[in-house]
Amino acid sequence: MPSIRKVPYDKDDIKLARYAKALSHPARIAILRYLSSVNSCCFNEISRELPLAGSTVSQHMSELKSAGLITGAYEPPNVRYSIDHERFKTVRKLLKDFAKMKEPEEKGNQ
């Protein structure tokens, strides 16, 4: 019976996959674009910018927050959201490193 061999993934590959998943929906990109245009804002401001139900926006915000791409600071009676710029530096570096993959060399016409 063949043994199942687990392949350990590189920790940076795991991080990149997590960020890529969080960035994989246009609504999340729109949220990040809006947040990049303001220092911070509350949920209602973000929700007004998107043609989605508030509950849907909330789910997208939750994904971005779980990935660490946005942060929320409680300022009664609201939570003020902003981009985690340090985390985005990490995302940019991981994407830059990933983009450096070389194409395989072509073999001669055989």
Buried (B, 14 or more C-beta within 10 A) or exposed (E): EEEEEEEEEEEEEEBBEBBBEBBEBEBBEBBBEBBEEEEBBBBEBBBEBBEBEEEEBEBBBEBBBEBBBBBBEEEEEBBBBBBBEEBBEBBEEBBEEEEEEEEEEEEEEE
